[in-house]
Amino acid sequence: MFTIEHDFDATVITLIDELPEAEAGSRPLNEDVVIQSFEDRVVVEQFDPDTGELAQIVLTIEQLEELRAALNLPEGNYRLQRG
């Protein structure tokens, strides 16, 4: 399940871990992942229950585009052509 909210300066997507009823109890649920998309960057956050801290990754828009492309490519080295 996920939610999408449009704030003043960002779009916020929250990914909520859930299990089908048939798999309930087969593994612990993970903490929600919150993705904040700004004009110049994307911030990915997830609470780490082991440390009690919020883990945060900041990606530039270019890095996000490379990640998107990488999810659909075989292993290797690539460089995206920017127009």
DSSP file (Angstrom, degrees, kcal/mol; ACC not computed):
  #  RESIDUE AA STRUCTURE BP1 BP2  ACC     N-H-->O    O-->H-N    N-H-->O    O-->H-N    TCO  KAPPA ALPHA  PHI   PSI    X-CA   Y-CA   Z-CA
    1    1 A M              0   0    0      0, 0.0    15,-3.0     0, 0.0     2,-0.3   0.000 360.0 360.0 360.0 149.4    0.0    0.0    0.0
    2    2 A F  E     -A   15   0A   0     13,-0.2     2,-0.3     2,-0.0    13,-0.2  -0.987 360.0-147.8-148.8 158.8    1.2    3.6   -0.6
    3    3 A T  E     -A   14   0A   0     11,-2.0    11,-2.1    -2,-0.3     2,-0.4  -0.916   5.5-155.8-123.9 154.2    0.0    7.1   -0.2
    4    4 A I  E     +A   13   0A   0     -2,-0.3     2,-0.4     9,-0.2     9,-0.2  -0.999  14.5 176.7-129.9 129.0    0.7   10.2   -2.2
    5    5 A E  E     -A   12   0A   0      7,-2.5     7,-3.2    -2,-0.4     2,-0.7  -0.988  21.8-143.2-131.3 141.6    0.4   13.8   -0.8
    6    6 A H  E     -A   11   0A   0     -2,-0.4     5,-0.2     5,-0.2     2,-0.1  -0.914  24.3-177.0-106.9 110.9    1.2   17.1   -2.4
    7    7 A D        -     0   0    0      3,-2.9    -2,-0.0    -2,-0.7     0, 0.0  -0.325  44.9 -86.9 -93.2-177.9    2.7   19.6    0.0
    8    8 A F  S    S+     0   0    0      1,-0.2     3,-0.1    -2,-0.1    -1,-0.0   0.917 122.0   9.8 -57.5 -48.4    3.7   23.2   -0.7
    9    9 A D  S    S+     0   0    0      1,-0.1    30,-0.4    29,-0.0     2,-0.3   0.315 127.8  37.9-118.6   7.5    7.2   22.4   -1.9
   10   10 A A        -     0   0    0     28,-0.1    -3,-2.9    29,-0.1     2,-0.5  -0.994  64.2-126.9-154.9 156.2    7.3   18.6   -2.3
   11   11 A T  E     -AB   6  37A   0     26,-1.9    26,-3.1    -2,-0.3     2,-0.5  -0.942  31.2-154.8-101.7 130.3    5.4   15.5   -3.3
   12   12 A V  E     -AB   5  36A   0     -7,-3.2    -7,-2.5    -2,-0.5     2,-0.5  -0.933  11.2-173.8-114.8 121.1    5.4   12.9   -0.4
   13   13 A I  E     -AB   4  35A   0     22,-3.1    22,-3.5    -2,-0.5     2,-0.5  -0.949   5.5-163.6-111.5 130.6    5.0    9.2   -1.2
   14   14 A T  E     -AB   3  34A   0    -11,-2.1   -11,-2.0    -2,-0.5     2,-0.6  -0.968   5.0-156.1-117.1 122.4    4.8    6.8    1.8
   15   15 A L  E     -AB   2  33A   0     18,-3.4    18,-2.2    -2,-0.5     2,-0.6  -0.867  11.3-159.6 -97.7 122.1    5.3    3.1    1.1
   16   16 A I        -     0   0    0    -15,-3.0     2,-0.3    -2,-0.6    16,-0.1  -0.900  12.4-134.1-109.2 121.0    3.6    1.0    3.7
   17   17 A D        +     0   0    0     -2,-0.6     2,-0.3    13,-0.4    12,-0.1  -0.540  37.3 159.7 -72.9 133.1    4.8   -2.6    4.2
   18   18 A E        -     0   0    0     -2,-0.3    12,-0.0    11,-0.0    -2,-0.0  -0.981  28.2-139.5-149.9 159.7    1.9   -5.1    4.5
   19   19 A L        -     0   0    0     -2,-0.3     5,-0.1     8,-0.0    10,-0.0  -0.927  27.5-107.6-120.5 144.6    1.4   -8.8    4.1
   20   20 A P    >>  -     0   0    0      0, 0.0     3,-1.7     0, 0.0     4,-0.7  -0.370  40.6-108.8 -60.4 152.3   -1.4  -10.7    2.5
   21   21 A E  G >4 S+     0   0    0      1,-0.3     3,-0.9     2,-0.2    -2,-0.0   0.840 119.3  60.0 -55.1 -34.9   -3.6  -12.4    5.1
   22   22 A A  G 34 S+     0   0    0      1,-0.2    -1,-0.3     3,-0.0    -3,-0.0   0.778 111.2  40.4 -65.2 -25.8   -2.2  -15.8    4.0
   23   23 A E  G X4 S+     0   0    0     -3,-1.7     3,-2.6     2,-0.1     4,-0.4   0.396  82.2 135.6-102.8   1.6    1.4  -14.7    4.9
   24   24 A A  T << S+     0   0    0     -3,-0.9    -3,-0.0    -4,-0.7    -6,-0.0  -0.248  76.3  14.7 -55.5 131.6    0.5  -12.8    8.1
   25   25 A G  T 3  S+     0   0    0      2,-0.4    -1,-0.3     1,-0.0    -2,-0.1   0.344  94.6 107.8  86.4  -6.3    3.1  -13.6   10.8
   26   26 A S  S <  S+     0   0    0     -3,-2.6    -2,-0.1     1,-0.2    -3,-0.0   0.721  92.1   2.4 -78.4 -19.1    5.6  -15.2    8.3
   27   27 A R  S    S-     0   0    0     -4,-0.4    -2,-0.4     0, 0.0    -1,-0.2  -0.977  85.2 -95.9-157.2 154.8    7.9  -12.2    8.6
   28   28 A P        -     0   0    0      0, 0.0     2,-0.2     0, 0.0    -2,-0.0  -0.450  45.2-109.4 -71.5 149.2    8.1   -9.0   10.6
   29   29 A L        -     0   0    0     -2,-0.1     2,-0.2   -12,-0.1     3,-0.1  -0.536  30.1-127.4 -76.6 144.6    6.8   -5.9    8.9
   30   30 A N        -     0   0    0     -2,-0.2   -13,-0.4     1,-0.1     3,-0.1  -0.522  31.4 -93.8 -85.7 158.9    9.3   -3.2    7.8
   31   31 A E        -     0   0    0     16,-0.3    -1,-0.1    -2,-0.2   -16,-0.0  -0.317  53.1 -87.3 -66.3 155.2    9.0    0.4    8.8
   32   32 A D        -     0   0    0    -16,-0.1    15,-0.6   -15,-0.1     2,-0.5  -0.291  36.2-135.7 -61.5 148.7    7.3    2.7    6.3
   33   33 A V  E     -BC  15  46A   0    -18,-2.2   -18,-3.4    13,-0.1     2,-0.5  -0.949  16.6-160.1-107.6 126.2    9.5    4.3    3.6
   34   34 A V  E     -BC  14  45A   0     11,-2.7    11,-2.9    -2,-0.5     2,-0.5  -0.934   4.7-168.3-111.4 126.3    8.9    8.0    3.0
   35   35 A I  E     -BC  13  44A   0    -22,-3.5   -22,-3.1    -2,-0.5     2,-0.6  -0.963   1.0-167.1-117.4 119.6   10.0    9.6   -0.3
   36   36 A Q  E     -BC  12  43A   0      7,-3.1     7,-2.8    -2,-0.5     2,-0.7  -0.932   5.6-159.8-109.5 119.5    9.9   13.4   -0.5
   37   37 A S  E     +BC  11  42A   0    -26,-3.1   -26,-1.9    -2,-0.6     5,-0.2  -0.878  15.0 175.7-105.1 112.6   10.3   14.7   -4.1
   38   38 A F        -     0   0    0      3,-2.9   -28,-0.1    -2,-0.7   -29,-0.0  -0.475  47.2 -95.2-103.0 178.2   11.5   18.3   -4.3
   39   39 A E  S    S+     0   0    0    -30,-0.4     3,-0.1     1,-0.2   -29,-0.1   0.850 121.9  21.7 -63.1 -35.4   12.3   20.4   -7.4
   40   40 A D  S    S+     0   0    0      1,-0.1    21,-0.8    20,-0.1     2,-0.3   0.422 127.5  18.8-116.9  -0.6   16.1   19.6   -7.2
   41   41 A R  E     - D   0  60A   0     19,-0.2    -3,-2.9    20,-0.1     2,-0.4  -0.985  57.0-132.3-162.0 165.7   16.3   16.4   -5.1
   42   42 A V  E     -CD  37  59A   0     17,-2.8    17,-3.1    -2,-0.3     2,-0.5  -0.999  18.5-157.2-128.1 132.7   14.6   13.4   -3.7
   43   43 A V  E     -CD  36  58A   0     -7,-2.8    -7,-3.1    -2,-0.4     2,-0.5  -0.949   3.7-165.2-114.7 126.4   14.9   12.4    0.0
   44   44 A V  E     -CD  35  57A   0     13,-3.0    13,-2.6    -2,-0.5     2,-0.4  -0.951  13.8-179.1-112.2 126.0   14.2    8.7    1.0
   45   45 A E  E     +CD  34  56A   0    -11,-2.9   -11,-2.7    -2,-0.5     2,-0.3  -0.950  12.6 169.5-128.6 145.1   13.7    8.1    4.7
   46   46 A Q  E     -CD  33  55A   0      9,-2.1     9,-2.7    -2,-0.4     2,-0.3  -0.940  33.9-120.3-152.0 133.1   13.1    5.0    6.9
   47   47 A F  E     - D   0  54A   0    -15,-0.6   -16,-0.3    -2,-0.3     7,-0.2  -0.540  21.7-145.8 -70.8 133.2   13.1    4.7   10.7
   48   48 A D  E >>> - D   0  53A   0      5,-3.2     4,-2.5    -2,-0.3     5,-0.8  -0.885   9.1-166.9-102.3 105.6   15.6    2.1   11.8
   49   49 A P  T 345S+     0   0    0      0, 0.0    -1,-0.1     0, 0.0     5,-0.1   0.749  84.7  61.1 -66.8 -21.5   14.2    0.4   14.9
   50   50 A D  T 345S+     0   0    0      1,-0.2    -3,-0.0     3,-0.1    -2,-0.0   0.885 120.3  23.1 -70.8 -38.1   17.6   -1.1   15.8
   51   51 A T  T <45S-     0   0    0     -3,-0.5    -1,-0.2     2,-0.2     3,-0.1   0.620  98.1-128.7-101.1 -16.6   19.3    2.3   16.2
   52   52 A G  T  <5S+     0   0    0     -4,-2.5     2,-0.3     1,-0.3    -5,-0.0   0.676  71.0 117.1  74.5  16.5   16.2    4.3   17.0
   53   53 A E  E   <S-D   48   0A   0     -5,-0.8    -5,-3.2    -7,-0.1     2,-0.6  -0.785  71.1-112.6-117.8 159.9   17.3    6.8   14.3
   54   54 A L  E     -D   47   0A   0     -2,-0.3     2,-0.4    -7,-0.2    -7,-0.2  -0.820  29.0-146.4 -90.4 118.0   15.9    7.9   11.0
   55   55 A A  E     -D   46   0A   0     -9,-2.7    -9,-2.1    -2,-0.6     2,-0.4  -0.703  20.7-170.9 -84.6 136.1   18.0    6.8    8.0
   56   56 A Q  E     -D   45   0A   0     -2,-0.4     2,-0.4   -11,-0.2   -11,-0.2  -0.993  15.9-172.4-136.2 135.3   18.0    9.3    5.2
   57   57 A I  E     -D   44   0A   0    -13,-2.6   -13,-3.0    -2,-0.4     2,-0.5  -0.993  10.1-157.9-124.3 132.1   19.3    9.2    1.6
   58   58 A V  E     -D   43   0A   0     -2,-0.4     2,-0.4   -15,-0.2   -15,-0.2  -0.953  11.9-174.2-112.7 124.2   19.4   12.3   -0.6
   59   59 A L  E     -D   42   0A   0    -17,-3.1   -17,-2.8    -2,-0.5     2,-0.1  -0.926  21.3-129.4-116.0 139.8   19.5   11.8   -4.4
   60   60 A T  E  >  -D   41   0A   0     -2,-0.4     4,-2.2   -19,-0.2   -19,-0.2  -0.392  34.5-106.7 -72.7 165.4   19.8   14.4   -7.0
   61   61 A I  H  > S+     0   0    0    -21,-0.8     4,-2.2     1,-0.2     5,-0.1   0.882 123.2  54.1 -61.3 -36.8   17.3   14.3   -9.8
   62   62 A E  H  > S+     0   0    0      2,-0.2     4,-2.1     1,-0.2    -1,-0.2   0.903 107.3  49.5 -64.4 -41.8   20.1   13.0  -12.1
   63   63 A Q  H  > S+     0   0    0      1,-0.2     4,-2.5     2,-0.2    -1,-0.2   0.890 109.5  52.4 -63.8 -38.3   20.8   10.2   -9.7
   64   64 A L  H  X S+     0   0    0     -4,-2.2     4,-2.5     2,-0.2    -2,-0.2   0.909 108.3  50.4 -64.1 -41.6   17.1    9.3   -9.5
   65   65 A E  H  X S+     0   0    0     -4,-2.2     4,-2.1     2,-0.2    -1,-0.2   0.897 111.1  49.2 -62.1 -40.2   17.0    9.1  -13.3
   66   66 A E  H  X S+     0   0    0     -4,-2.1     4,-2.6     2,-0.2    -2,-0.2   0.895 110.5  50.3 -66.5 -39.8   20.0    6.8  -13.3
   67   67 A L  H  X S+     0   0    0     -4,-2.5     4,-1.7     2,-0.2    -2,-0.2   0.926 109.1  51.8 -62.0 -44.6   18.4    4.6  -10.6
   68   68 A R  H  < S+     0   0    0     -4,-2.5     4,-0.3     1,-0.2    -2,-0.2   0.919 113.7  43.8 -58.2 -45.0   15.2    4.4  -12.7
   69   69 A A  H >< S+     0   0    0     -4,-2.1     3,-1.5     1,-0.2    -1,-0.2   0.894 109.4  57.3 -66.9 -40.0   17.2    3.3  -15.8
   70   70 A A  H >< S+     0   0    0     -4,-2.6     3,-1.4     1,-0.3    -1,-0.2   0.798  93.8  66.7 -64.5 -29.3   19.4    0.9  -13.8
   71   71 A L  T 3< S+     0   0    0     -4,-1.7    -1,-0.3     1,-0.3    -2,-0.2   0.703 107.7  40.3 -65.1 -17.3   16.4   -1.1  -12.5
   72   72 A N  T <  S+     0   0    0     -3,-1.5    -1,-0.3    -4,-0.3    -2,-0.2   0.186 101.7  84.6-117.2  16.1   15.7   -2.2  -16.1
   73   73 A L  S <  S-     0   0    0     -3,-1.4     3,-0.1    -4,-0.1     2,-0.0  -0.863  74.3-115.4-119.6 152.4   19.2   -3.0  -17.3
   74   74 A P        -     0   0    0      0, 0.0    -2,-0.1     0, 0.0    -1,-0.0  -0.285  57.2 -68.2 -73.7 171.0   21.5   -6.0  -17.1
   75   75 A E  S    S+     0   0    0     -2,-0.0     2,-0.3     2,-0.0    -5,-0.0  -0.237  87.5  88.9 -62.1 150.6   24.8   -5.7  -15.2
   76   76 A G  S    S-     0   0    0     -3,-0.1     2,-0.4     2,-0.0    -3,-0.0  -0.911  77.3 -64.7 151.3-176.8   27.4   -3.4  -16.7
   77   77 A N        +     0   0    0     -2,-0.3     2,-0.3     2,-0.0    -2,-0.0  -0.893  52.4 175.3-106.6 135.7   28.6    0.2  -16.8
   78   78 A Y        -     0   0    0     -2,-0.4     2,-0.4     2,-0.0    -2,-0.0  -0.954  22.5-163.6-139.2 154.7   26.4    2.8  -18.2
   79   79 A R        -     0   0    0     -2,-0.3     2,-0.3   -13,-0.0    -2,-0.0  -0.971  23.9-133.5-137.4 124.8   26.2    6.6  -18.7
   80   80 A L        -     0   0    0     -2,-0.4     2,-0.6     1,-0.1   -14,-0.1  -0.577  19.3-125.6 -77.1 137.4   22.9    8.3  -19.6
   81   81 A Q        -     0   0    0     -2,-0.3     2,-0.4     2,-0.0    -1,-0.1  -0.739  25.0-150.3 -81.6 123.3   23.0   10.8  -22.4
   82   82 A R              0   0    0     -2,-0.6    -1,-0.0     1,-0.1     0, 0.0  -0.816 360.0 360.0 -99.3 134.2   21.6   14.1  -21.1
   83   83 A G              0   0    0     -2,-0.4    -1,-0.1     0, 0.0    -2,-0.0   0.424 360.0 360.0 -98.3 360.0   19.9   16.3  -23.6
